[in-house]
Amino acid sequence: MKTEKHKEQQNVEWKAEWKEEYLKWICGFANAQGGKIYIGKDDKGETVGVKNAKKLLTDIPNKVRDVLGIIVDVNLHTSHTKEYLEISVSPSSYPVNYKGEYHYRSGSTKQLLKGAALTQFLFERTGLTWDSVPMAKLDMKDFWHDSFALFRNQALLSKRMDEKDLQITDAQLLEYLGLVKDGHILRAGMMLFYQDPEKWINGAYIKVGYFKSNTDIAYMDEIHGSLISQAEKVIDLLFTKYLTADITYEGVTRIETYPFPKAAIREAVYNAIVHKNYATQIPIQISVYKDKLYISNDCILPAGWTVDTLMSKHRSKPFNPNIANGFFRAGLIETWGRGIEKICEACIEHDTPIPKYTVHPEDIMVMFECRKKEIHTGVVREKPHRFYNKRYEYRMNTDMNTDMNTDMNTDMNTAVGTSTDDTVIQRVLHFLIQYPKSTQKEISEKLEVTTRTVERTIATLKEQGYIKRAGNNRSGYWEIKKYNWRTR
């Protein structure tokens, strides 16, 4: 009986007399599961009676209709000669506000919805999601081609889309992905492909920092640009600058073993990008220590979800379904809610502890620990070089510290210097898809092949119709016509 009474209190409110401010309580019930307010009962539920009961029978329904825009039932009851009123509120299928305020009944309390909670509530009640809002002032001519080219390559390599499906214009691709509605590009389309999403949404980037302690940061980077490009760049940055691999050899085969499984880190980062609540305008933060790595982002989990829910088998319910679909089509994620399961499997295979999740109402953090036998210290790589995409700068570093590595590179360059094989052609093509503004010198340095090899490869790609030069040598770029080199 005690449990039943407590359960009843979630949908019942007792008030000794009627006050206009109780319209807020009615608003809260309507926005939740509905409920009842009894006027003429004290805090213990005892009937104390109400004055002017018959007048209130008319006044309250009219007031509720005029202020809240909903209809409620008001009934008159009598207990031991004392009259009291019962206001019955049904749950509303659309958002109800009291003078611009949105109240919500949660448990036995009334809450005023603000910030992210209000945004999520409004989206749920209107059948929208944050990423499905149209961008009225964004036009297709405002987009650069880079992110579309990168998407096409990823989608083709993952076989999530056929080459014939990708041989369409960028505008048609947005339509194909369901990112256009009534002639307007959706917010998801802007986030996925627009080169500067921060023009519209502050905090739409990723911060990475290396920490010596919780208060001592050694160095940091920021990854900007479209979400498609951020996904590619941040993984590359982590595993070229922030994480150091153990180098071993089996015969002449070089084996790199990182302190954390790359597949797990990649999956966790992609999950953070897809599920992030961008309305908070706080960037995703990746904190790297010598023995652990944290990924934290603001998000809103489905109602009732806990750490146990995340760690067990669950259905896919992305906060940004349109962004998630773009990542799925690019082959970056699945759609079965197996992200955390895949992370754990990768950690087990890598002999790394299962990651630990910390869940709060509006944010989530995952911590990876490296293998106890191996403690790695992040280092700033020598011989850095930069690739530019207008004002979006991405710093990439290569490790050229060992004589053996240098000797192997020299041998490789000598081998491919006299003939352009299919592997080198595919590598150059893939690099141009990601960085279409790159110079031949930059391609040579990054891929560790001779400039002569790059010249020969580009000539072959142009001759076969895979690439075409757009613009002049200084400010132009490589326009990609085909996205997968066919071995001859």
C-alpha positions as CSV (number, residue, x, y, z in Angstrom):
1,M,0.0,0.0,0.0
2,K,2.9,2.4,0.8
3,T,4.4,1.9,-2.6
4,E,1.0,2.4,-4.3
5,K,0.5,5.7,-2.5
6,H,4.0,6.9,-3.4
7,K,3.4,6.0,-7.0
8,E,0.1,8.0,-6.9
9,Q,1.9,11.1,-5.7
10,Q,3.8,11.3,-9.0
11,N,0.6,12.3,-10.8
12,V,-1.3,14.0,-7.9
13,E,-1.0,17.4,-6.4
14,W,-3.0,18.7,-3.3
15,K,-3.7,22.4,-2.9
16,A,-5.7,24.0,-0.1
17,E,-6.9,26.9,-2.3
18,W,-6.8,27.9,-5.9
19,K,-4.1,30.3,-7.1
20,E,-3.4,31.3,-10.7
21,E,0.2,30.2,-10.4
22,Y,-1.1,26.6,-10.3
23,L,-1.5,26.9,-14.0
24,K,2.2,26.1,-14.0
25,W,1.4,22.7,-12.4
26,I,-1.3,22.1,-15.0
27,C,1.3,22.9,-17.7
28,G,3.8,20.5,-16.1
29,F,1.3,17.7,-16.0
30,A,0.2,18.3,-19.6
31,N,3.9,18.1,-20.8
32,A,4.5,14.9,-18.9
33,Q,2.1,11.9,-18.3
34,G,-0.9,13.9,-17.2
35,G,-2.2,14.1,-13.6
36,K,-4.7,15.5,-11.2
37,I,-4.8,18.6,-9.0
38,Y,-7.2,18.6,-6.0
39,I,-8.2,22.1,-4.8
40,G,-9.5,22.0,-1.2
41,K,-7.1,19.4,0.3
42,D,-4.1,20.0,2.5
43,D,-0.6,18.6,2.2
44,K,-1.8,15.4,3.9
45,G,-4.6,14.9,1.5
46,E,-7.3,15.8,4.0
47,T,-10.3,17.7,2.7
48,V,-10.4,21.3,4.0
49,G,-12.9,22.6,1.6
50,V,-12.7,25.4,-1.0
51,K,-14.6,28.7,-1.3
52,N,-16.6,29.7,-4.4
53,A,-16.3,26.1,-5.7
54,K,-19.2,26.6,-8.2
55,K,-17.6,29.8,-9.6
56,L,-14.2,28.0,-10.0
57,L,-15.9,25.3,-11.9
58,T,-16.3,27.8,-14.7
59,D,-13.3,30.1,-14.1
60,I,-10.6,27.4,-14.1
61,P,-11.4,25.7,-17.4
62,N,-11.6,29.1,-19.1
63,K,-8.3,30.3,-17.6
64,V,-6.6,27.1,-18.6
65,R,-7.9,27.3,-22.2
66,D,-7.0,31.0,-22.6
67,V,-3.5,30.8,-21.0
68,L,-2.3,27.3,-21.8
69,G,-4.4,26.5,-24.9
70,I,-5.6,23.1,-23.6
71,I,-8.8,21.7,-22.2
72,V,-9.1,20.2,-18.7
73,D,-11.9,18.5,-16.9
74,V,-12.9,20.2,-13.6
75,N,-15.2,18.2,-11.3
76,L,-16.9,19.1,-8.0
77,H,-16.8,16.6,-5.1
78,T,-18.0,16.6,-1.6
79,S,-16.5,14.9,1.5
80,H,-18.1,15.3,4.9
81,T,-20.1,18.3,3.7
82,K,-16.9,20.0,2.5
83,E,-16.5,20.7,-1.2
84,Y,-13.3,20.3,-3.2
85,L,-12.4,20.3,-6.9
86,E,-10.6,17.8,-9.0
87,I,-8.7,19.1,-12.1
88,S,-8.0,16.3,-14.4
89,V,-5.1,17.0,-16.9
90,S,-4.5,14.7,-19.9
91,P,-1.0,14.4,-21.4
92,S,-0.5,16.7,-24.4
93,S,0.9,15.5,-27.7
94,Y,2.4,19.0,-28.4
95,P,4.4,21.3,-26.2
96,V,2.4,23.4,-23.7
97,N,3.8,26.7,-22.3
98,Y,2.8,29.0,-19.6
99,K,3.6,32.6,-20.7
100,G,6.6,31.3,-22.7
101,E,7.8,29.0,-19.9
102,Y,7.8,25.2,-20.4
103,H,7.1,23.3,-17.2
104,Y,7.4,19.5,-16.7
105,R,6.3,17.2,-14.0
106,S,9.1,14.8,-13.0
107,G,8.4,12.5,-10.0
108,S,6.6,14.6,-7.4
109,T,8.2,17.9,-8.4
110,K,7.6,20.5,-11.1
111,Q,10.6,21.5,-13.2
112,L,11.1,24.6,-15.4
113,L,12.8,23.3,-18.6
114,K,15.8,25.3,-19.8
115,G,18.8,24.9,-22.1
116,A,19.5,21.5,-23.5
117,A,16.6,19.9,-21.7
118,L,14.1,22.3,-23.2
119,T,15.6,21.9,-26.7
120,Q,15.4,18.1,-26.5
121,F,11.8,18.3,-25.1
122,L,10.7,20.5,-28.0
123,F,12.3,18.3,-30.6
124,E,10.7,15.2,-29.2
125,R,7.2,16.8,-29.0
126,T,7.4,18.2,-32.5
127,G,8.8,15.0,-34.0
128,L,12.0,16.7,-35.0
129,T,15.7,16.2,-34.1
130,W,18.4,18.7,-33.7
131,D,20.1,17.8,-36.9
132,S,16.9,17.9,-39.0
133,V,16.3,21.7,-38.8
134,P,16.5,23.4,-42.2
135,M,19.3,25.9,-42.8
136,A,17.4,28.7,-44.7
137,K,20.5,30.9,-45.4
138,L,22.8,28.1,-46.6
139,D,23.2,27.5,-50.3
140,M,25.0,24.7,-52.2
141,K,27.4,27.3,-53.8
142,D,28.7,27.9,-50.3
143,F,30.2,24.4,-50.0
144,W,33.7,23.4,-50.9
145,H,34.1,20.1,-52.7
146,D,36.7,18.5,-50.3
147,S,34.4,16.8,-47.8
148,F,32.1,15.4,-50.6
149,A,35.2,13.9,-52.2
150,L,36.3,12.4,-48.9
151,F,32.8,10.9,-48.3
152,R,32.7,9.4,-51.8
153,N,36.0,7.6,-51.3
154,Q,35.0,6.3,-47.8
155,A,31.6,5.1,-49.0
156,L,33.2,3.4,-52.0
157,L,35.9,1.7,-50.0
158,S,33.4,0.5,-47.4
159,K,31.0,-0.7,-50.1
160,R,28.1,1.1,-48.4
161,M,27.4,2.8,-51.8
162,D,28.1,1.8,-55.4
163,E,30.3,3.8,-57.7
164,K,27.3,4.5,-60.0
165,D,25.4,6.0,-57.0
166,L,28.3,8.3,-56.3
167,Q,28.6,9.6,-59.8
168,I,26.3,12.5,-59.1
169,T,26.7,16.1,-58.2
170,D,27.3,17.2,-54.6
171,A,23.8,18.7,-54.5
172,Q,22.3,15.4,-55.7
173,L,24.3,13.6,-53.1
174,L,22.8,15.7,-50.3
175,E,19.3,14.8,-51.8
176,Y,20.2,11.1,-51.9
177,L,21.3,11.1,-48.3
178,G,18.0,12.8,-47.2
179,L,19.7,16.0,-46.2
180,V,17.5,18.4,-48.1
181,K,13.9,19.2,-47.3
182,D,11.6,21.6,-49.2
183,G,14.7,23.0,-51.0
184,H,16.6,23.7,-47.8
185,I,19.8,21.9,-46.7
186,L,19.3,20.4,-43.3
187,R,21.5,21.1,-40.3
188,A,23.0,17.6,-40.6
189,G,24.1,18.4,-44.2
190,M,25.8,21.5,-43.0
191,M,27.5,19.7,-40.2
192,L,28.7,16.8,-42.3
193,F,29.9,18.6,-45.4
194,Y,30.2,22.4,-44.8
195,Q,33.9,23.5,-44.4
196,D,33.1,25.8,-41.4
197,P,30.2,24.5,-39.3
198,E,31.3,26.9,-36.5
199,K,30.0,29.7,-38.7
200,W,26.6,28.4,-37.6
201,I,27.2,26.3,-34.5
202,N,29.9,27.3,-32.0
203,G,31.9,24.5,-30.4
204,A,31.5,22.2,-33.4
205,Y,35.1,21.0,-33.3
206,I,37.4,18.7,-31.3
207,K,40.1,19.6,-28.7
208,V,43.0,17.2,-28.1
209,G,45.5,17.7,-25.3
210,Y,48.4,15.9,-23.8
211,F,48.5,16.1,-20.0
212,K,51.5,15.4,-17.7
213,S,49.0,15.7,-14.8
214,N,45.4,16.8,-14.3
215,T,46.6,20.4,-14.1
216,D,49.6,20.4,-16.3
217,I,49.0,20.3,-20.1
218,A,52.0,19.9,-22.3
219,Y,50.5,20.7,-25.7
220,M,47.2,20.7,-27.5
221,D,45.5,20.8,-30.9
222,E,42.1,21.7,-32.3
223,I,40.5,19.9,-35.2
224,H,38.1,22.1,-37.2
225,G,36.2,21.6,-40.5
226,S,33.3,19.4,-41.5
227,L,32.4,16.4,-39.4
228,I,33.4,14.1,-42.2
229,S,36.9,15.7,-42.3
230,Q,37.2,15.9,-38.5
231,A,36.6,12.2,-38.2
232,E,39.5,11.4,-40.6
233,K,41.9,14.0,-39.1
234,V,41.5,13.4,-35.4
235,I,42.3,9.7,-35.7
236,D,45.4,10.5,-37.8
237,L,46.5,13.2,-35.3
238,L,46.1,10.9,-32.3
239,F,48.2,8.1,-33.8
240,T,50.9,10.3,-35.3
241,K,51.5,12.9,-32.6
242,Y,49.9,11.9,-29.3
243,L,50.4,8.1,-29.1
244,T,53.7,6.4,-29.5
245,A,53.9,2.9,-30.9
246,D,56.3,0.1,-29.9
247,I,58.2,-0.9,-33.1
248,T,59.1,-4.5,-33.6
249,Y,60.1,-6.6,-36.6
250,E,59.2,-10.0,-37.9
251,G,61.8,-10.6,-40.5
252,V,61.7,-7.4,-42.6
253,T,58.0,-6.6,-41.6
254,R,57.7,-3.6,-39.4
255,I,55.0,-4.0,-36.7
256,E,53.6,-1.0,-34.7
257,T,51.8,-1.7,-31.4
258,Y,50.0,1.3,-29.9
259,P,49.1,1.6,-26.2
260,F,45.4,1.6,-27.1
261,P,43.6,-0.4,-29.8
262,K,43.1,1.9,-32.8
263,A,39.7,0.3,-33.7
264,A,38.4,1.1,-30.2
265,I,39.6,4.7,-30.2
266,R,38.2,5.2,-33.7
267,E,34.8,3.8,-32.7
268,A,34.6,5.9,-29.5
269,V,35.6,9.1,-31.3
270,Y,33.0,8.5,-34.1
271,N,30.3,7.8,-31.5
272,A,31.1,11.1,-29.8
273,I,30.8,13.0,-33.0
274,V,27.5,11.4,-34.0
275,H,25.8,11.5,-30.6
276,K,27.1,14.9,-29.4
277,N,24.6,17.5,-28.3
278,Y,25.9,20.4,-30.4
279,A,23.4,22.8,-28.9
280,T,25.6,23.1,-25.8
281,Q,28.3,24.6,-28.0
282,I,31.0,22.8,-26.1
283,P,33.7,20.9,-28.2
284,I,34.4,17.2,-27.9
285,Q,37.5,16.9,-25.6
286,I,40.1,14.2,-25.8
287,S,42.6,14.1,-23.0
288,V,45.7,12.0,-23.4
289,Y,48.0,10.9,-20.5
290,K,50.9,8.6,-20.4
291,D,48.8,5.7,-19.3
292,K,45.2,6.6,-20.1
293,L,43.0,8.4,-22.6
294,Y,39.7,10.2,-22.0
295,I,37.0,11.1,-24.5
296,S,34.2,13.4,-23.2
297,N,31.3,15.1,-24.9
298,D,27.9,16.6,-24.1
299,C,25.0,14.3,-25.1
300,I,21.5,13.4,-24.1
301,L,20.9,9.7,-23.6
302,P,17.5,8.2,-24.2
303,A,15.3,8.4,-21.1
304,G,16.1,5.7,-18.5
305,W,19.5,4.7,-20.0
306,T,22.3,4.0,-17.6
307,V,25.9,2.7,-17.9
308,D,24.5,-0.8,-17.6
309,T,22.2,-0.1,-20.6
310,L,25.2,1.2,-22.6
311,M,27.4,-1.8,-21.8
312,S,24.7,-4.4,-22.6
313,K,23.1,-5.1,-25.9
314,H,20.8,-2.3,-27.0
315,R,19.1,-0.9,-30.0
316,S,20.5,2.0,-32.0
317,K,19.0,5.3,-31.1
318,P,21.3,8.1,-32.2
319,F,20.7,11.7,-30.9
320,N,21.5,13.0,-34.4
321,P,20.0,10.3,-36.8
322,N,20.8,12.2,-40.0
323,I,24.4,12.7,-39.1
324,A,24.5,9.1,-38.0
325,N,23.2,8.0,-41.4
326,G,25.9,10.0,-43.1
327,F,28.6,8.3,-41.1
328,F,27.0,4.9,-41.8
329,R,26.9,5.5,-45.5
330,A,30.6,6.5,-45.3
331,G,31.3,3.2,-43.6
332,L,32.4,4.8,-40.4
333,I,29.8,3.3,-38.1
334,E,27.1,0.7,-38.0
335,T,23.4,1.1,-37.2
336,W,22.9,-1.7,-34.8
337,G,23.8,-0.1,-31.5
338,R,27.0,-2.3,-31.4
339,G,29.5,0.6,-31.0
340,I,30.4,-0.1,-27.4
341,E,30.3,-3.8,-28.0
342,K,32.9,-3.4,-30.8
343,I,35.0,-1.1,-28.5
344,C,35.1,-3.8,-25.8
345,E,35.9,-6.5,-28.3
346,A,38.8,-4.5,-29.7
347,C,40.2,-3.9,-26.2
348,I,40.0,-7.6,-25.3
349,E,41.8,-8.5,-28.5
350,H,44.4,-5.9,-27.8
351,D,44.8,-7.2,-24.2
352,T,43.7,-3.8,-22.9
353,P,41.3,-3.2,-20.0
354,I,37.6,-2.7,-20.8
355,P,36.9,1.1,-21.0
356,K,35.1,2.8,-18.1
357,Y,32.1,5.0,-18.8
358,T,30.9,7.8,-16.6
359,V,27.4,9.0,-17.4
360,H,25.8,12.3,-16.3
361,P,22.4,13.7,-17.3
362,E,23.9,15.8,-20.1
363,D,27.4,14.4,-20.8
364,I,29.3,11.2,-21.0
365,M,33.0,10.3,-20.6
366,V,34.9,7.2,-21.5
367,M,38.3,6.3,-20.1
368,F,40.8,3.9,-21.8
369,E,43.7,2.5,-19.9
370,C,46.8,1.2,-21.7
371,R,48.2,-2.2,-21.0
372,K,49.9,-2.4,-17.7
373,K,53.1,-3.8,-19.2
374,E,53.5,-0.8,-21.4
375,I,53.5,2.8,-20.3
376,H,53.9,5.2,-23.3
377,T,54.7,8.9,-23.1
378,G,53.4,11.2,-25.8
379,V,56.1,13.0,-27.7
380,V,56.1,15.9,-30.1
381,R,57.3,14.4,-33.3
382,E,60.4,15.8,-35.1
383,K,60.2,17.2,-38.6
384,P,56.6,18.4,-38.7
385,H,55.0,19.6,-41.8
386,R,51.6,21.2,-42.5
387,F,48.8,20.8,-44.9
388,Y,46.5,23.7,-45.5
389,N,42.9,23.9,-46.4
390,K,42.4,27.7,-46.5
391,R,42.2,28.7,-42.8
392,Y,41.7,25.1,-41.5
393,E,45.1,24.0,-40.5
394,Y,45.8,20.4,-39.7
395,R,49.2,19.5,-38.4
396,M,50.5,16.1,-39.3
397,N,53.8,14.7,-38.1
398,T,55.9,11.8,-39.3
399,D,58.4,9.9,-37.3
400,M,61.8,10.0,-39.0
401,N,63.9,9.3,-35.9
402,T,65.4,5.9,-36.6
403,D,68.1,5.1,-39.1
404,M,66.4,1.9,-40.0
405,N,63.2,3.7,-40.8
406,T,65.1,6.1,-43.1
407,D,66.9,3.2,-44.8
408,M,63.7,1.4,-45.4
409,N,62.1,4.5,-46.9
410,T,65.1,5.0,-49.2
411,D,64.8,1.4,-50.4
412,M,61.1,1.8,-51.0
413,N,61.6,5.0,-53.0
414,T,64.3,3.4,-55.1
415,A,61.9,0.5,-55.8
416,V,59.0,2.6,-56.9
417,G,61.1,5.3,-58.5
418,T,61.4,3.5,-61.8
419,S,57.9,2.2,-62.1
420,T,54.6,3.5,-60.8
421,D,52.8,0.5,-59.4
422,D,49.1,0.2,-58.5
423,T,49.6,0.5,-54.8
424,V,51.4,3.9,-55.1
425,I,48.7,5.1,-57.5
426,Q,46.0,4.2,-55.1
427,R,47.8,5.9,-52.2
428,V,48.3,9.1,-54.1
429,L,44.7,9.1,-55.3
430,H,43.4,8.5,-51.8
431,F,45.7,11.4,-50.5
432,L,44.4,13.8,-53.1
433,I,40.8,12.9,-52.2
434,Q,41.5,14.0,-48.6
435,Y,43.8,16.9,-49.4
436,P,43.0,18.2,-52.9
437,K,45.0,21.4,-52.5
438,S,48.2,19.6,-51.7
439,T,51.4,20.2,-53.7
440,Q,53.5,17.5,-55.2
441,K,56.2,18.2,-52.6
442,E,53.7,17.7,-49.8
443,I,52.5,14.4,-51.3
444,S,56.0,13.2,-51.7
445,E,56.9,14.0,-48.1
446,K,53.7,12.6,-46.6
447,L,53.7,9.4,-48.6
448,E,57.5,9.0,-48.4
449,V,58.0,8.6,-52.1
450,T,60.2,10.6,-54.5
451,T,58.9,13.7,-56.2
452,R,59.5,12.0,-59.6
453,T,57.2,9.1,-58.6
454,V,54.5,11.6,-57.6
455,E,54.9,13.4,-61.0
456,R,54.6,10.1,-62.8
457,T,51.6,9.0,-60.7
458,I,49.7,12.3,-61.2
459,A,50.3,12.1,-65.0
460,T,48.9,8.6,-65.0
461,L,45.8,9.6,-63.0
462,K,45.2,12.6,-65.3
463,E,45.6,10.4,-68.4
464,Q,43.2,7.8,-67.1
465,G,40.5,10.4,-66.2
466,Y,40.7,10.1,-62.4
467,I,41.7,13.7,-61.6
468,K,41.6,17.1,-63.3
469,R,43.4,20.2,-62.3
470,A,41.0,23.1,-61.4
471,G,42.4,26.7,-61.1
472,N,46.0,27.8,-61.2
473,N,49.1,26.2,-59.6
474,R,49.0,28.6,-56.6
475,S,45.3,28.6,-55.6
476,G,43.9,25.6,-57.5
477,Y,43.0,22.1,-56.4
478,W,42.7,18.6,-57.8
479,E,39.1,17.8,-58.8
480,I,38.4,14.0,-58.3
481,K,36.5,12.4,-61.2
482,K,36.8,8.7,-60.1
483,Y,37.4,7.5,-56.5
484,N,38.9,4.0,-56.7
485,W,41.9,3.0,-58.8
486,R,41.2,-0.1,-60.9
487,T,44.2,-2.3,-61.1
488,R,45.2,-3.0,-64.6
